[in-house]
Amino acid sequence: MERGSRHTSAGKAFRNAVAAILVAAAFAGTADAARRDRSSAPRAASENDRAWAVHVDNDLFAFAEEDRDYTAGLSVAFAGRAKGLARALDWIDARTRFGVDHPAERAESFEVGLLLFTPNDLAEREPILDDRPYANLAYVASSKLALDPTRPVAYQSSLTVGMLGLPFIGELHRETHEALNIDAPMGYEHQISAGGEPTFRYSVTRHRLLRQGAYRGRPHSLRLGLTGSVGYLTEANAELEFRWGNLGAPWWSSVPAGSEYAGHPPLGGAREDGAVRKRRFELSAGVTLRARLYNSFLQGQARTSAVEHDASDLEHFLIEAWLGFTAAFKNDLRVSYTVRHQTEELAFGRGARGFTWASFGVAQQF
């Protein structure tokens, strides 16, 4: 099928503009950040700096009155020398040599989670060939971050192992909708890897602090992240993120709620003395340019699926933008809300649409 005109020149111009902004920001901030020595860098979390976090994603949280695409997600993360897949991740990092030169100062986290994807027409029981397929992923993931002692640079790596297409996930999704008296998803028998199929993802990111300072008495920072991953999502991306507020989170810590459809569990910094004795907040905003080569949620894996798309059906350059707010209370309980929008992943048919979703998160450091 032919693509609509709204997905041609305007979309390409938007992607090119974002790419230019990312490149310009990287060059503008590199010289300034390089002059900072380690004395201004925060220390990574130790074994005594532990935290848990729960995030719930849903497109309905964005008040868009839509129930499709990346429709829901749930994750529970634990930070502070977490085990999980840490040994396997160390083994892979040792062979890729990613971040292994800075083992002394590091943070770790472990996450379990679930992701759900649906087409637009939930009532349709037959395969919808020009929309995105049903898909789900149940996963566990470990992540670690190493700080460079000489530069404002941090290296994060993550390993995710999971199962695509588990039947009971679709049943649970349908029963939840029926209990809430909303349209139930009826086409899960046509989902990607129906019946279950193992999958994985290995992801690495190099974060660099570009600028930091203060505005109205509250710190702000600008950082650039360059990421590459192989597995159920194979891609390279560049991310520019700005933060402002007195939350006390280090510049290298994770944004309030993760993107990338899981794979980089959240990482936090060490608790600051006296920080829990006052209320704090932080605003964050960012934009990511993705060059995605493979997406198993659309293309499937080894198992044949009723609805799956070829690489030629996909948009391989994507833009994601977000805005988030996090509030911390006296007991250091943190509550966050983040809204995200991504450009279309499919290049044709009913699936050629951008989509918006939002996340609520609750975290506790102790």
N, C-alpha and C positions, 0 to 999 in steps of 0.2 A: 504493500500500500504506500501511497505517497504521503510524505509529511506535510502538515499544514504550514502555511507561510509564517505563522507566529514562531516557529521553531528554527528559522533559517538565519537571516542576517542579524536580527536583533539579539538572538541568543549567542551567536558567535562574537558579536561586538561586546556583549556583557562579559563573556568569558575572557576575552582579550584584555579588557579593562582591568579585571580583577588580577590577572596574571601580571600586568604592568605595575599595579599597586604593590603586589607582594615583592617583586624584584626591586622596585625603588626603595621600599622600606628596608629590605635587607641591606642594601648598599649604604643607605643613609645612617643606619644605626650601628653598623659593624665597627667603625673606627671609634665611636664614642664608647661602646661597650667594652672594647678591647683594652681601654685604659684603666678599667676597674680591676683591682687585685682581689685576692681571695678574702681579704679582711671584711669586705662588704657583702660577701655571699653567705646566705643562711646555711646552717648545717642540716644534713639529712636526718630523717627520723632514726632513732635508735630502738633497741629492743623494748625500752620502757615507754616509747611513744606509740601507742596503739590506738586504733580507731575502727569503727564499723560504719558502713553507709548502706542505705537502701535507696534505690532509684526506681521510679515507675514512669515509663514512657507511654504516651497515648496521643493519637492525633486529636481526640476530643478535648484534651487539655488545652489545645491551642485555639479553642472556640471557633474552629473552622467548619463545624457541622459536617465533617467528613469522617468516614470509617473505611479506610482503604490504605494501600501502599504499606509503609511501615506503620502498622496500626497499633502495636502494643509491644512493650518490653518490660521485663522485671529483672533486677539484679541486686544481689546482696554481696558486699565486698568487706574484706577484713584486711587491715593494713598493720604493718609492724612485724617484720621478720616472719611473714607468712610462709607456710610450707607449700602445700598444693603441688604444682608442677615445677617448683623452684629448681630441683635437681636437673630435670630435663631441660629447663630453660638455660641453666648454667652451662650444660653440656653443649647446647647449640651455640650460645654466645662465645664459648671458648673456641669453637671452630670457625665462626664468622669473624672473631676478634672484635666484636662490637662492645665497646665500653669496658673491656677487661683491663685496660690500663689504669682504671680508677676504681678499685674495689673497696677502698677503705670507707668512703662516705657514700652510703646508698640507702634507698628506701625500697620496701617490698610490699606487695599486696596480692591478695587472692580473691577471686570472684566466681560466683555461680550465677547463672542467669538463663533467660528465655527470651527469644525474639519471635514475633509473629508478623507475617506479611499476607495481604489479601488483595484480590482485584477489587474493582469498584462495585460490581453487582454481586452482593453476597447471596441473594436469593437463587441465582442461577446454579443448577446442579450439573450442567454439562460443561465441558472444557471451554474456556473463553480464550480463543487463540490470539486475539489482538490486544490483550491486556496482560498485566503481570500475573504470574501464577501464584497460587497459595504456596506458602513456605513457612517452616518453623525451624528453629535451632535451639536446642538445649545444650548448654556448654559449661565448662569450667575453664578458668584462665588464671595464669600467674603473671605478674609484672614486676620488674625491678628497675631502679633508676640509679645511675652513678653520676656523681658530680665531678667535673674537672677542677682540680685544685688550683689551676693557674689562670683559667679563663671563665667568663660567665656562660658556661656551656654545660648541658646535662644530656645524658644518654639514657633513653628508656627503651627497654625491650620487653616483649610480651609473647606468651605462648598460649594459644587457645585450642582446646580439644573438645569436640562435641558430636552431637548426632543430629542430622537433618531428617525431617519427615516422620517423626515419631507419631503414631496414630493417636495416642491418648491426648496429645496436645490439641489436636483439632477437636476432639470430643469435649475437652475441657473448655475450649474457646466457645464452642456452640452452646454448651450448657450454661455458661456464664451469660451469654447474650439472651438466652431464653429466660433465665431467672430475672434479668433486668428488663424484660419485655421490649427488647429491641431486635432488629433484624439479625437473624442468626446466620453464620457462614455455612453454606450447604455444600461447598465444592471441595472439601479437603481431601476427598479420595483422589483428586487429580493433582495433589501438591507435589512439589519437588521432592524426589527421593522417597515417595510414599512407601511406608513400611519401615523406614529407618536406614540411614547410611552414615558411617563415620566421616568426620571432616576435621580439619585443623586450620590454624593460621599462625604464622610467625610474623611479628611486626616489630620494626625498630624506628625510633624517632630521635633526631638530634635537635634539641631545643637550644636556642641562643637568645640571651637577653640583649635586646637592642637599645632600649632606653629605660631609665627609671628616674623618679623624682617625686615631687609632692605638689598637690593642688588643693588649696583650702585646708591645709593641714593634714591631708590624707595621702598616703603613698599611691603612686601609679606606676605601671610597668607596661612595656611593649615587648613582645617576644615573637620570634619566628621559629616554627617547627617544620622540619623536613622529614617525611615519613615514607617508608617503603614496607610492603608486606607481600607475602606469598601464602596461598592457601585458598580458603573459600572466598576471600576477596584478595585479588592480586592487583596492586596499584602503587602509584607514587603520588604524594601530595605535598603541597606547601600550605602552611597555615599561619595566619597573622592574628595575634590575639592581644587585646588591650584590657587592662584591669585597673580599677580605681576603688579605693575604700580602705578601711582600717581593720579588715578581717585578720591581718597578720599572716596570711598564707604566703609562702615563698613564691617567687616568680615561676619556678619550675613545676609547681604542683599542678594537679589536674584541674580542668575546668569543672564547674559544679556538676555537670552531667556529661557522660561520655558520648561521643558520636561514633562513627565508623561501624555501626552495627556490632558493637562489642569488640574486644580484642586488646584494649589498653585499660585494664582496671585502674580506678582512681588512686593517685598517690598524694599524700600530704606531707607536710613538714613537721619539724619538732614544735612542741608547744612552747609558747613564749611565756616567761615568768609574768604573772599578774594579768595575763591576757583574758582569763576566764572571769575577771571581776567586773567586766563591763560589757554592755551590748555593742556589737560591731556589725558592719555590713560591707558588702563588696558588689560592685557592678562589673560585669564582664561583657565583652562583645568581640566577635571575631568573624573571619571569613576564611574558607578553605577552597583551594583549587585542586581538584582530583583528576589524575590521569589513570583511569581504571581499565585494566586489560581484561579482567575476568570477574564475574559475579555469579557465584553458584546459586544464589536465590532467584536468579533469572535464567541462567544457562544450564543448571543442573550439574551433576557430576557423572560418575560411571553408570549409575542406574538410569534407565530410560524413564522419562516423565511425560505425562499426557500433554502438559503445556511447558515448553521450554523454548528459549530463543537463541538464535545464532549470534555470534559476535557482531555481525553486520546489522542486527536489529537494535543494537544498543548505542546510546550516547556514551562515548568514552571520556569526554571531558565534562566534569560536573562542577558546579559551584554550590557550596553550602555556607550559609550565614546564620549567626545566632546572637541572641541577647539574653543575658542571665543576671539573676539577683540572688545573693546569698545573705542571710541574716544569722548571726551567732548570738546566743543568749548567755546569761551569767554562768550557767553550768556547762558552757561550751557545746551545747546542742546546736547544730546548724541545720537550717532549713533553706532549700534552694528551689528556684523555679527558673527554667530555661526554655525558650522557644526557639525552634530551628526551622529553616526552610532550605530545601534542596531543589535544584533544577531537575528536569525530567531525566529518567534513566533509560526509558525506551524511546526509540526514534520514530515510531509509527503507531497508528491505531489509537484505541481508547487509552492505552497505557502511556501515551506521550504527554505527560503532565508533570509539573512540579508538585511537590507536596510539603506540607507543614505538620510538625508535631511538637509536643512539649513534654517536659519532664518535671516531676516533683521529686525532690531528694531530701532525705533526713540522714544526718551523720552525727556521730558522737566520738570525740577524742578523749582518751583517758590515760 
